[in-house]
């Protein structure tokens, strides 16, 4: 964004003064050299970041571009009013270009000033038009964002537009000392009244504006019109400062009061509860392990509180991570994963050694009145209870296999299938254990199905929609649970965004609200003697073809996990980018399987010798080892960090030589400044 703007600003600055072609050529060469030198100085940051983007966010680059205007251009007028931001503007709003009435009106007057060269005003007009079109024309919007639509906070390049408007305003005020004439004042009054009238008549289209804020903004704009008509004396500066402070402060207060992402009490209650639970675990066990939880405020809770978790949101996430989470039935998307629907098998393999769960007396708080909850995990009752805090119970998973363990080399050939989380877990265990595929889950049939206000809309599938004029309907499945072994329900991507409300025996089953593929929900009943009913309530067409119920053969699963626990990787030390440990391989042909993603940048030594790790499941680092005890040492450095550092150091040397070999007066002469007259 800054590079694109710098090019436009450079062209504009060249038009501000008359100059020969020879001088212009020299200026262009200096600009090009300076730009390359600036990039080289930042190479230590740019090169590693660029590489990581090619592995993550860069893989989602838009290839099909639609030449369309993204909203009614006249609606952009509303963004010049005070307080034009609220929660709805975060995910899909219009550009935030509020700079205050004085800056906007003075920027408009820039194009009417005869004391500024017509060439400068023409280039500025063209660049302003390009920026304005970028705020609403999809291809240009994508260009500013690196050919990708951002996740939330659209039109992020609007900060350069704000800078540009302020720059034009300052340029006009600097050259026009007498204030506006009658024609200019009339033009400003016409624009203010026109914009005010349009926004007032369409205020229902702007959820961030009220009648009071519109009136306040018009009053401030009229004050700015009067101010700009005054000559540039000493009082002008004081009045400008006063009006600007009032305008900007009011806008900030109005906008912040409308942002209700989370209240302070909810944030502090949740954070304090989570930190208390994590602290208690870390005091008990200072080893290397992952912590799971049945509550979630954001997917970056682990980074905020300081523990190793499985939820993450980042633009730097490699695409293969969401692909794996999708394969095992967890909510995921472009740049985020959420471990919301774990099973006993997944908990063990991913080394989720400890769990934080709502205290039993709060377990039915499905609406999140105390803490925002994730999907239920009644199977946590089989884990060892080791303590509690005021709100959370702490469980230890005695089946956790560690961050790495000895496994069959079959895992290197194992491939997971898309849209089959149940069978993928069976494939995963079979690949790790060796000896061929075996079934760990049994399909549980529904004994009865009841459709209420529902009809099947597609005969070939199981898509259900509303019958007649009904606006809401439900599907109810009945089944019997004759065992206390875990039961898992699979649902498809149509159930995302709370499109379907799911209840079990009248109690809501909490689901994470965003997913795009099949996910697993734990529906293990507390009373096995009672007939179970699953009710799905919805108001639009929903595909039920992936709805199925499975029972885990718990003893068979635990036997497999017990075999895999024979040779864990014992971590002896670890830091933010390194890990050391030992492992004892008992059988020839085994591999060390780890649940650490095999990303470029890892440097591994086994028994002091550098090795190249293999990749299992298209994600995890795995090593072929001989029988016996081995020492493992891993360290991570971002790819291209060394090259970037070398380029930066060379650029520092070039910049130092440049300034050392040229007289100081030559440097002062090259400083770009716009003429005042």
C-alpha positions as CSV (number, residue, x, y, z in Angstrom):
1,X,0.0,0.0,0.0
2,X,2.8,2.4,0.9
3,X,4.8,1.6,-2.2
4,X,1.8,2.2,-4.5
5,X,1.1,5.5,-2.8
6,X,4.7,6.5,-2.9
7,X,4.7,6.1,-6.7
8,X,1.6,8.3,-7.0
9,X,2.9,10.9,-4.6
10,X,6.2,11.0,-6.5
11,X,4.5,11.7,-9.8
12,X,2.4,14.5,-8.0
13,X,5.5,16.1,-6.4
14,X,7.2,16.2,-9.8
15,X,4.3,18.3,-11.2
16,X,4.5,20.8,-8.4
17,X,7.4,22.8,-10.0
18,X,8.7,23.5,-13.4
19,X,11.8,21.6,-14.2
20,X,13.9,20.5,-17.2
21,X,13.8,17.0,-18.6
22,X,17.4,16.5,-17.5
23,X,16.6,17.4,-13.9
24,X,13.4,15.2,-14.1
25,X,15.5,12.3,-15.3
26,X,17.9,12.7,-12.4
27,X,15.0,12.9,-9.9
28,X,13.5,9.7,-11.2
29,X,16.8,7.9,-10.9
30,X,17.2,9.1,-7.4
31,X,13.6,8.0,-6.6
32,X,14.2,4.6,-8.1
33,X,17.6,4.2,-6.3
34,X,16.1,5.4,-3.0
35,X,13.2,3.0,-3.3
36,X,15.4,0.0,-4.0
37,X,17.7,1.0,-1.1
38,X,14.7,1.4,1.2
39,X,13.5,-2.1,0.2
40,X,17.0,-3.5,0.8
41,X,17.2,-1.9,4.2
42,X,14.0,-3.7,5.2
43,X,15.0,-7.0,3.6
44,X,15.6,-8.7,7.0
45,X,11.9,-8.3,7.6
46,X,10.5,-8.3,4.0
47,X,12.1,-11.5,2.7
48,X,11.0,-13.9,5.5
49,X,7.5,-12.3,5.5
50,X,7.2,-12.6,1.7
51,X,8.2,-16.2,1.8
52,X,5.7,-17.1,4.6
53,X,3.0,-15.3,2.7
54,X,3.6,-17.5,-0.3
55,X,3.0,-20.5,1.9
56,X,-0.1,-19.1,3.6
57,X,-2.2,-16.1,2.7
58,X,-0.6,-15.8,-0.8
59,X,-2.1,-19.2,-1.8
60,X,-5.6,-17.6,-1.6
61,X,-4.9,-14.9,-4.2
62,X,-8.0,-14.1,-6.2
63,X,-7.8,-15.3,-9.8
64,X,-11.2,-14.3,-11.0
65,X,-11.9,-10.5,-10.8
66,X,-15.3,-8.9,-11.3
67,X,-15.3,-5.4,-12.7
68,X,-18.0,-4.0,-10.4
69,X,-18.7,-1.1,-8.1
70,X,-19.0,-2.5,-4.6
71,X,-21.6,-0.1,-3.2
72,X,-23.5,3.0,-4.1
73,X,-20.8,5.7,-4.6
74,X,-23.0,8.4,-3.0
75,X,-23.1,6.4,0.2
76,X,-19.4,7.2,0.7
77,X,-20.5,10.7,1.7
78,X,-21.7,9.3,5.0
79,X,-18.1,8.4,5.9
80,X,-17.1,12.1,6.2
81,X,-19.6,12.5,9.1
82,X,-18.6,12.1,12.8
83,X,-18.7,8.6,14.4
84,X,-19.1,6.7,11.2
85,X,-17.9,3.3,12.6
86,X,-19.6,0.5,14.5
87,X,-19.3,-3.3,14.9
88,X,-21.0,-4.0,11.6
89,X,-18.4,-1.9,9.7
90,X,-15.6,-4.3,10.9
91,X,-16.4,-7.3,8.7
92,X,-18.0,-5.7,5.7
93,X,-18.3,-1.9,5.9
94,X,-17.3,1.0,3.8
95,X,-13.9,2.7,3.8
96,X,-13.0,4.7,6.9
97,X,-11.8,8.0,5.5
98,X,-12.9,10.4,8.3
99,X,-10.4,13.3,8.6
100,X,-12.5,16.1,9.9
101,X,-14.5,18.8,8.1
102,X,-11.6,21.3,7.8
103,X,-9.3,18.8,6.0
104,X,-12.1,17.7,3.6
105,X,-13.2,21.2,2.7
106,X,-9.7,22.6,2.4
107,X,-8.7,19.6,0.2
108,X,-11.6,20.5,-2.2
109,X,-10.5,24.1,-2.2
110,X,-7.1,22.9,-3.3
111,X,-8.4,22.4,-6.9
112,X,-9.8,25.9,-7.1
113,X,-6.6,27.8,-6.1
114,X,-4.9,29.7,-8.9
115,X,-1.8,30.1,-6.8
116,X,-1.1,26.4,-7.4
117,X,0.2,25.4,-10.8
118,X,-2.5,23.9,-13.0
119,X,-0.2,21.0,-13.8
120,X,0.0,20.2,-10.1
121,X,-3.8,20.5,-9.7
122,X,-4.4,18.3,-12.7
123,X,-2.1,15.5,-11.5
124,X,-3.6,15.8,-8.0
125,X,-7.1,15.5,-9.5
126,X,-6.1,12.4,-11.5
127,X,-4.5,10.8,-8.4
128,X,-7.5,11.7,-6.2
129,X,-9.8,10.2,-8.8
130,X,-7.7,7.0,-8.8
131,X,-7.8,6.8,-5.0
132,X,-11.5,7.5,-4.9
133,X,-12.2,4.8,-7.6
134,X,-10.1,2.4,-5.6
135,X,-12.4,2.8,-2.6
136,X,-15.3,1.3,-4.6
137,X,-14.1,-0.5,-7.7
138,X,-13.3,-4.1,-7.0
139,X,-10.2,-4.6,-9.3
140,X,-8.5,-1.6,-7.8
141,X,-9.6,-2.5,-4.3
142,X,-7.9,-5.9,-4.8
143,X,-4.8,-4.3,-6.2
144,X,-4.2,-2.3,-3.0
145,X,-4.7,-5.5,-0.9
146,X,-2.2,-7.6,-2.9
147,X,-5.0,-9.3,-5.0
148,X,-6.8,-10.6,-1.9
149,X,-9.8,-9.5,0.0
150,X,-8.9,-9.0,3.6
151,X,-10.6,-10.9,6.4
152,X,-12.6,-8.2,8.2
153,X,-11.6,-4.5,8.2
154,X,-12.1,-4.0,4.4
155,X,-10.4,-1.1,2.5
156,X,-7.4,-1.2,4.8
157,X,-5.5,1.2,2.4
158,X,-7.9,4.0,3.4
159,X,-5.2,5.4,5.7
160,X,-3.3,6.6,2.6
161,X,-6.4,8.3,1.3
162,X,-6.7,10.1,4.7
163,X,-3.1,11.2,4.4
164,X,-3.7,12.5,0.9
165,X,-6.7,14.6,1.9
166,X,-4.8,16.1,4.8
167,X,-1.8,16.8,2.5
168,X,-4.0,18.6,0.0
169,X,-5.7,20.6,2.7
170,X,-2.3,21.7,4.2
171,X,-1.0,22.6,0.7
172,X,-4.1,24.8,0.1
173,X,-3.9,26.6,3.5
174,X,-0.2,27.2,3.1
175,X,-0.6,29.1,-0.3
176,X,-3.9,30.9,0.3
177,X,-3.4,33.5,2.9
178,X,-6.5,35.6,2.2
179,X,-9.1,33.0,2.8
180,X,-11.9,31.9,0.5
181,X,-13.7,34.3,-1.8
182,X,-17.5,34.6,-2.2
183,X,-17.7,32.0,-5.0
184,X,-15.6,29.5,-3.1
185,X,-17.6,29.9,0.1
186,X,-20.8,29.5,-1.9
187,X,-19.4,26.3,-3.4
188,X,-18.5,24.9,0.0
189,X,-22.0,25.7,1.4
190,X,-23.6,24.0,-1.6
191,X,-21.5,20.9,-1.1
192,X,-22.2,20.8,2.7
193,X,-25.9,21.2,2.3
194,X,-26.1,18.7,-0.5
195,X,-24.1,16.0,1.4
196,X,-26.1,16.7,4.5
197,X,-29.4,16.5,2.7
198,X,-28.5,13.2,1.0
199,X,-27.2,11.5,4.2
200,X,-30.3,12.8,6.1
201,X,-32.7,11.4,3.6
202,X,-30.9,8.0,3.5
203,X,-30.0,7.8,7.2
204,X,-31.7,4.4,7.4
205,X,-29.0,3.0,5.2
206,X,-26.3,4.0,7.7
207,X,-26.5,2.1,10.9
208,X,-23.6,4.1,12.4
209,X,-25.3,7.5,12.1
210,X,-28.1,9.1,14.1
211,X,-30.0,12.3,13.6
212,X,-27.9,14.0,16.3
213,X,-24.6,13.0,14.8
214,X,-25.7,14.2,11.3
215,X,-26.8,17.6,12.7
216,X,-23.6,17.8,14.7
217,X,-21.4,17.1,11.6
218,X,-23.3,19.7,9.5
219,X,-22.8,22.3,12.3
220,X,-19.0,21.5,12.4
221,X,-18.8,21.7,8.6
222,X,-20.5,25.1,8.6
223,X,-18.0,26.3,11.2
224,X,-15.2,25.0,8.9
225,X,-16.7,27.0,6.0
226,X,-16.6,30.2,8.1
227,X,-13.1,29.4,9.3
228,X,-11.7,28.9,5.8
229,X,-13.1,32.3,4.7
230,X,-10.9,34.0,7.3
231,X,-7.4,35.4,6.5
232,X,-4.5,33.4,7.8
233,X,-3.6,35.4,10.8
234,X,-2.5,34.1,14.2
235,X,-6.0,33.5,15.4
236,X,-6.7,31.3,12.4
237,X,-4.3,28.6,13.8
238,X,-5.9,28.6,17.2
239,X,-9.4,28.4,15.8
240,X,-8.3,25.6,13.4
241,X,-6.9,23.6,16.3
242,X,-10.0,24.1,18.4
243,X,-12.5,23.0,15.8
244,X,-10.3,20.1,14.7
245,X,-9.9,18.8,18.3
246,X,-13.7,19.1,18.8
247,X,-14.5,17.4,15.5
248,X,-12.0,14.5,15.9
249,X,-12.6,13.9,19.6
250,X,-16.4,13.8,19.0
251,X,-16.0,11.3,16.2
252,X,-13.7,9.1,18.2
253,X,-16.1,9.0,21.2
254,X,-19.1,8.3,19.0
255,X,-17.4,5.5,17.1
256,X,-15.9,3.8,20.2
257,X,-19.2,3.9,22.0
258,X,-20.7,1.9,19.0
259,X,-18.1,-0.8,19.0
260,X,-19.5,-3.6,21.2
261,X,-17.2,-6.5,20.2
262,X,-17.0,-7.5,23.9
263,X,-17.6,-5.7,27.1
264,X,-14.8,-5.1,29.5
265,X,-16.4,-7.2,32.2
266,X,-16.8,-10.2,29.9
267,X,-13.2,-9.8,28.6
268,X,-11.7,-9.5,32.1
269,X,-13.9,-12.3,33.6
270,X,-12.9,-14.8,30.8
271,X,-9.2,-13.8,30.7
272,X,-8.9,-14.1,34.5
273,X,-10.6,-17.5,34.5
274,X,-8.5,-18.9,31.7
275,X,-5.3,-17.5,33.2
276,X,-6.1,-19.0,36.6
277,X,-6.6,-22.4,35.0
278,X,-3.5,-22.3,32.9
279,X,-1.3,-21.1,35.8
280,X,-2.5,-23.9,37.9
281,X,-1.6,-26.5,35.2
282,X,1.8,-24.9,34.5
283,X,2.7,-24.9,38.2
284,X,2.0,-28.6,38.3
285,X,3.7,-29.6,35.1
286,X,6.5,-27.5,33.5
287,X,6.9,-29.9,30.5
288,X,6.0,-29.6,26.9
289,X,2.3,-30.3,26.1
290,X,-0.9,-28.9,24.7
291,X,-3.9,-27.6,26.7
292,X,-7.4,-28.0,25.4
293,X,-10.5,-26.2,26.6
294,X,-14.3,-26.3,26.2
295,X,-14.5,-22.5,26.2
296,X,-13.2,-19.9,23.8
297,X,-13.2,-16.1,23.4
298,X,-10.8,-15.9,20.4
299,X,-8.8,-18.4,18.5
300,X,-5.6,-16.7,19.8
301,X,-6.3,-17.3,23.5
302,X,-3.2,-19.4,23.8
303,X,-1.0,-16.6,22.4
304,X,-2.6,-14.1,24.8
305,X,-2.5,-16.1,28.0
306,X,0.8,-18.0,27.2
307,X,0.3,-21.7,26.7
308,X,0.5,-24.2,23.8
309,X,-2.9,-24.8,22.3
310,X,-4.5,-25.9,19.1
311,X,-6.6,-22.8,18.1
312,X,-5.0,-20.2,15.9
313,X,-5.9,-17.3,13.7
314,X,-3.2,-15.8,11.5
315,X,-2.6,-14.7,7.9
316,X,0.7,-16.6,8.1
317,X,-0.9,-20.0,8.6
318,X,0.2,-22.5,5.9
319,X,-2.8,-23.9,3.9
320,X,-2.0,-27.4,4.9
321,X,-2.9,-26.8,8.5
322,X,-6.6,-26.0,7.8
323,X,-6.6,-28.9,5.4
324,X,-5.6,-31.3,8.2
325,X,-8.1,-29.9,10.7
326,X,-10.9,-30.2,8.0
327,X,-9.9,-33.9,7.5
328,X,-10.3,-34.6,11.3
329,X,-13.6,-32.9,11.6
330,X,-12.6,-29.5,13.2
331,X,-13.9,-26.0,12.3
332,X,-11.4,-24.3,10.0
333,X,-11.1,-21.6,7.3
334,X,-8.6,-19.5,5.4
335,X,-6.2,-18.6,8.1
336,X,-7.8,-20.1,11.2
337,X,-8.3,-23.5,12.9
338,X,-10.3,-24.3,16.0
339,X,-10.0,-27.5,18.0
340,X,-13.6,-27.5,19.1
341,X,-14.7,-31.1,18.5
342,X,-12.0,-33.4,19.7
343,X,-12.2,-37.1,20.4
344,X,-10.3,-39.4,22.7
345,X,-8.2,-40.5,19.8
346,X,-7.4,-37.0,18.6
347,X,-6.7,-35.7,22.2
348,X,-4.0,-38.5,22.6
349,X,-2.3,-38.1,19.2
350,X,-2.2,-34.3,19.3
351,X,-0.8,-34.4,22.9
352,X,-3.7,-32.5,24.5
353,X,-2.5,-33.5,27.9
354,X,-4.7,-31.1,30.0
355,X,-8.2,-29.9,29.6
356,X,-10.1,-26.9,31.1
357,X,-13.8,-27.4,31.4
358,X,-16.6,-25.5,33.1
359,X,-17.2,-26.6,36.7
360,X,-20.0,-29.2,36.9
361,X,-22.4,-26.7,38.4
362,X,-21.9,-24.5,35.4
363,X,-21.8,-27.2,32.7
364,X,-25.3,-26.4,31.4
365,X,-24.4,-22.7,30.8
366,X,-24.8,-23.3,27.0
367,X,-25.7,-19.7,26.3
368,X,-22.3,-18.5,27.6
369,X,-23.7,-16.3,30.4
370,X,-20.6,-17.1,32.5
371,X,-18.0,-17.9,29.9
372,X,-18.3,-18.4,26.1
373,X,-18.5,-22.2,25.6
374,X,-17.4,-24.5,22.7
375,X,-18.9,-27.8,21.8
376,X,-19.6,-30.1,24.8
377,X,-17.1,-32.8,25.8
378,X,-18.9,-35.2,28.2
379,X,-16.1,-37.8,27.5
380,X,-13.8,-35.6,29.6
381,X,-15.3,-37.5,32.6
382,X,-13.0,-40.4,31.7
383,X,-9.9,-38.2,32.2
384,X,-8.3,-37.7,35.6
385,X,-9.7,-34.8,37.6
386,X,-6.7,-33.0,39.2
387,X,-8.1,-29.8,40.5
388,X,-10.2,-26.8,39.8
389,X,-10.5,-23.0,39.9
390,X,-13.6,-20.9,40.8
391,X,-15.1,-21.5,37.3
392,X,-13.1,-24.3,35.7
393,X,-12.4,-27.9,36.3
394,X,-9.0,-29.3,35.3
395,X,-8.6,-32.7,33.8
396,X,-5.4,-34.7,32.9
397,X,-5.5,-36.9,29.8
398,X,-3.7,-40.0,30.8
399,X,-3.7,-41.2,27.2
400,X,-1.7,-38.2,25.8
401,X,1.2,-39.6,23.7
402,X,3.5,-36.6,23.8
403,X,4.6,-34.2,21.1
404,X,6.3,-37.1,19.4
405,X,6.4,-40.9,19.6
406,X,7.6,-44.0,17.9
407,X,5.2,-45.2,15.2
408,X,4.9,-47.5,12.2
409,X,6.5,-46.3,9.0
410,X,3.1,-46.9,7.4
411,X,2.1,-43.4,8.5
412,X,4.4,-42.0,5.8
413,X,2.1,-43.6,3.2
414,X,-1.2,-42.8,4.9
415,X,-3.5,-40.4,3.1
416,X,-6.5,-38.8,4.6
417,X,-9.8,-38.3,2.7
418,X,-11.7,-35.1,2.5
419,X,-15.1,-35.0,4.2
420,X,-14.6,-38.2,6.2
421,X,-13.5,-37.3,9.7
422,X,-14.6,-40.6,11.3
423,X,-12.8,-42.9,8.8
424,X,-9.8,-40.5,8.8
425,X,-9.3,-41.1,12.5
426,X,-9.3,-44.8,11.9
427,X,-6.8,-44.3,9.0
428,X,-4.7,-42.2,11.3
429,X,-4.5,-44.8,14.0
430,X,-3.9,-47.6,11.5
431,X,-1.0,-45.7,9.9
432,X,0.6,-45.0,13.3
433,X,0.1,-48.5,14.7
434,X,0.7,-50.5,11.6
435,X,-0.7,-53.9,10.8
436,X,-3.5,-52.7,8.5
437,X,-6.8,-50.9,8.8
438,X,-9.3,-51.8,11.6
439,X,-12.6,-50.3,12.5
440,X,-12.8,-48.2,15.7
441,X,-16.3,-46.6,15.1
442,X,-19.6,-48.3,14.6
443,X,-22.5,-46.6,12.8
444,X,-25.5,-46.2,15.1
445,X,-28.9,-46.2,13.3
446,X,-31.6,-43.8,14.1
447,X,-34.7,-45.6,15.2
448,X,-37.2,-43.0,14.1
449,X,-37.3,-39.7,12.1
450,X,-39.9,-37.0,12.5
451,X,-40.3,-34.1,10.0
452,X,-42.2,-31.0,11.3
453,X,-43.1,-28.4,8.7
454,X,-40.4,-29.9,6.5
455,X,-40.3,-31.5,3.1
456,X,-37.5,-33.2,1.1
457,X,-36.6,-30.8,-1.7
458,X,-34.1,-33.0,-3.6
459,X,-35.0,-36.6,-4.1
460,X,-31.4,-37.6,-4.9
461,X,-30.1,-36.3,-1.7
462,X,-31.3,-35.4,1.8
463,X,-31.9,-31.6,1.4
464,X,-34.8,-30.5,3.6
465,X,-36.7,-27.3,3.2
466,X,-39.8,-25.6,4.5
467,X,-43.2,-27.1,3.7
468,X,-45.8,-24.6,2.4
469,X,-45.7,-21.2,4.0
470,X,-43.9,-22.2,7.1
471,X,-40.9,-20.1,8.0
472,X,-39.3,-22.6,10.4
473,X,-39.3,-26.4,10.7
474,X,-37.5,-29.2,12.4
475,X,-36.1,-32.7,11.9
476,X,-36.0,-35.0,14.9
477,X,-34.0,-38.2,15.1
478,X,-34.5,-40.8,17.9
479,X,-31.9,-43.4,19.0
480,X,-31.1,-45.7,21.9
481,X,-27.8,-45.6,23.7
482,X,-27.1,-48.9,25.4
483,X,-23.5,-48.1,26.4
484,X,-21.5,-45.3,28.1
485,X,-18.9,-45.3,25.3
486,X,-18.6,-42.0,23.4
487,X,-21.1,-41.2,20.7
488,X,-20.2,-38.7,17.9
489,X,-22.6,-36.9,15.5
490,X,-21.3,-35.7,12.1
491,X,-23.0,-32.7,10.4
492,X,-22.1,-31.0,7.1
493,X,-21.0,-27.5,6.2
494,X,-24.6,-26.3,5.7
495,X,-24.9,-26.2,9.5
496,X,-22.4,-23.3,9.8
497,X,-23.1,-19.8,11.0
498,X,-25.8,-21.0,13.4
499,X,-28.1,-21.9,10.5
500,X,-29.3,-24.9,12.5
501,X,-30.1,-25.1,16.2
502,X,-29.3,-28.6,17.6
503,X,-30.8,-29.9,20.9
504,X,-30.4,-33.3,22.6
505,X,-33.3,-34.2,24.8
506,X,-34.3,-30.5,24.8
507,X,-30.8,-29.2,25.8
508,X,-28.9,-27.2,23.2
509,X,-25.7,-28.6,21.8
510,X,-23.3,-25.7,21.4
511,X,-21.4,-25.7,18.1
512,X,-18.6,-23.4,17.0
513,X,-20.4,-21.0,14.6
514,X,-18.0,-21.0,11.6
515,X,-17.0,-24.1,9.6
516,X,-17.2,-25.1,6.0
517,X,-16.8,-28.9,6.0
518,X,-18.1,-31.9,7.9
519,X,-17.5,-31.6,11.7
520,X,-17.9,-33.9,14.7
521,X,-20.1,-33.2,17.7
522,X,-20.0,-35.2,21.0
523,X,-23.5,-36.4,21.9
524,X,-22.6,-39.0,24.6
525,X,-25.6,-39.2,26.8
526,X,-25.5,-38.9,30.6
527,X,-28.4,-41.4,31.0
528,X,-28.0,-44.5,28.9
529,X,-31.4,-45.9,29.9
530,X,-33.2,-42.9,28.4
531,X,-34.3,-42.8,24.7
532,X,-32.3,-40.0,23.0
533,X,-33.8,-37.4,20.7
534,X,-31.8,-35.1,18.4
535,X,-33.8,-32.1,17.1
536,X,-32.5,-29.9,14.3
537,X,-34.5,-26.6,13.9
538,X,-33.8,-24.3,10.9
539,X,-35.5,-21.9,8.5
540,X,-33.7,-22.5,5.1
541,X,-32.8,-25.5,2.9
542,X,-30.2,-27.7,4.7
543,X,-28.4,-30.7,3.4
544,X,-28.7,-33.6,5.9
545,X,-26.7,-36.1,3.8
546,X,-23.7,-36.0,6.1
547,X,-25.7,-36.4,9.4
548,X,-24.8,-39.7,11.0
549,X,-24.2,-41.1,14.4
550,X,-21.1,-43.2,15.4
551,X,-20.1,-45.0,18.6
552,X,-16.4,-45.3,19.5
553,X,-15.2,-48.8,20.5
554,X,-13.4,-47.3,23.5
555,X,-11.5,-50.3,24.7
556,X,-10.1,-51.0,21.2
557,X,-9.1,-47.4,20.8
558,X,-7.3,-47.4,24.2
559,X,-5.5,-50.6,23.4
560,X,-4.1,-48.9,20.2
561,X,-3.1,-45.8,22.1
562,X,-1.4,-48.0,24.8
563,X,0.8,-49.5,22.1
564,X,1.7,-46.1,20.7
565,X,2.7,-44.9,24.2
566,X,5.6,-47.3,24.5
567,X,8.3,-45.0,23.0
568,X,7.5,-41.3,23.6
569,X,9.8,-38.4,22.7
570,X,11.0,-37.2,26.1
571,X,11.5,-33.4,25.9
572,X,14.5,-32.3,27.9
573,X,14.4,-28.6,27.1
574,X,12.6,-26.2,24.8
575,X,12.4,-22.5,23.9
576,X,10.3,-20.4,21.6
577,X,12.1,-21.7,18.5
578,X,13.9,-24.9,19.6
579,X,13.3,-28.3,21.2
580,X,15.6,-31.0,22.5
581,X,14.7,-34.5,23.6
582,X,15.4,-38.3,23.5
583,X,13.5,-41.2,22.2
584,X,14.1,-45.0,22.4
585,X,13.1,-46.9,19.3
586,X,12.2,-50.5,20.2
587,X,11.5,-51.9,16.8
588,X,13.5,-51.7,13.6
589,X,11.7,-49.9,10.8
590,X,9.8,-47.5,13.2
591,X,9.8,-43.7,12.7
592,X,9.6,-40.8,15.1
593,X,6.2,-39.2,14.4
594,X,5.8,-35.7,15.8
595,X,2.8,-33.3,15.7
596,X,5.0,-30.4,14.8
597,X,4.3,-29.1,11.3
598,X,7.1,-29.7,8.9
599,X,7.5,-26.1,7.8
600,X,10.6,-24.8,5.9
601,X,13.0,-23.3,8.4
602,X,13.4,-26.2,10.8
603,X,16.9,-27.5,11.2
604,X,17.1,-30.9,12.9
605,X,20.1,-32.9,14.2
606,X,19.7,-36.5,15.3
607,X,22.6,-37.8,17.4
608,X,24.6,-34.7,16.3
609,X,24.1,-35.3,12.6
610,X,22.0,-33.0,10.4
611,X,19.0,-34.8,8.9
612,X,16.1,-33.8,6.6
613,X,12.7,-34.7,8.1
614,X,10.0,-36.6,6.2
615,X,6.4,-35.3,6.1
616,X,3.5,-37.4,7.3
617,X,-0.2,-36.7,6.5
618,X,1.1,-33.8,4.4
619,X,1.8,-31.8,7.5
620,X,3.8,-33.3,10.4
621,X,7.6,-33.8,10.8
622,X,8.6,-37.5,10.9
623,X,12.0,-39.1,11.1
624,X,13.2,-42.5,10.1
625,X,15.4,-43.9,12.9
626,X,17.3,-47.0,13.6
627,X,16.6,-49.2,16.7
628,X,18.0,-47.8,19.9
629,X,18.2,-44.5,21.8
630,X,18.5,-41.2,19.9
631,X,19.0,-37.6,20.8
632,X,16.9,-35.1,18.9
633,X,17.7,-31.4,18.5
634,X,15.4,-29.0,16.6
635,X,15.8,-25.3,16.0
636,X,13.7,-23.0,13.8
637,X,14.8,-20.0,11.8
638,X,12.5,-18.2,9.4
639,X,13.5,-19.0,5.8
640,X,15.5,-16.2,4.1
641,X,16.2,-14.5,7.4
642,X,20.0,-14.9,6.8
643,X,19.8,-13.6,3.2
644,X,17.6,-10.8,4.3
645,X,20.0,-9.8,7.1
646,X,22.9,-9.9,4.7
647,X,21.0,-7.7,2.2
648,X,20.1,-5.2,5.0
649,X,23.7,-5.0,6.2
650,X,24.9,-4.3,2.7
651,X,22.2,-1.7,2.2
652,X,23.3,0.0,5.5
653,X,26.9,0.1,4.1
654,X,25.7,1.6,0.8
655,X,23.6,4.2,2.5
656,X,26.5,5.1,4.9
657,X,29.0,5.4,1.9
658,X,26.4,7.5,0.0
659,X,26.1,10.1,2.8
660,X,29.8,10.0,3.7
661,X,31.0,10.7,0.1
662,X,28.6,13.5,-0.7
663,X,28.7,17.0,0.8
664,X,26.0,17.9,3.4
665,X,24.7,20.8,1.2
666,X,24.0,18.3,-1.6
667,X,21.8,16.2,0.7
668,X,19.9,19.3,1.9
669,X,19.4,20.3,-1.8
670,X,17.8,17.0,-2.6
671,X,15.1,17.2,0.1
672,X,11.8,17.2,-1.7
673,X,9.6,20.1,-0.7
674,X,6.6,21.7,-2.4
675,X,6.8,25.4,-3.2
676,X,4.7,27.7,-1.0
677,X,3.9,30.2,-3.7
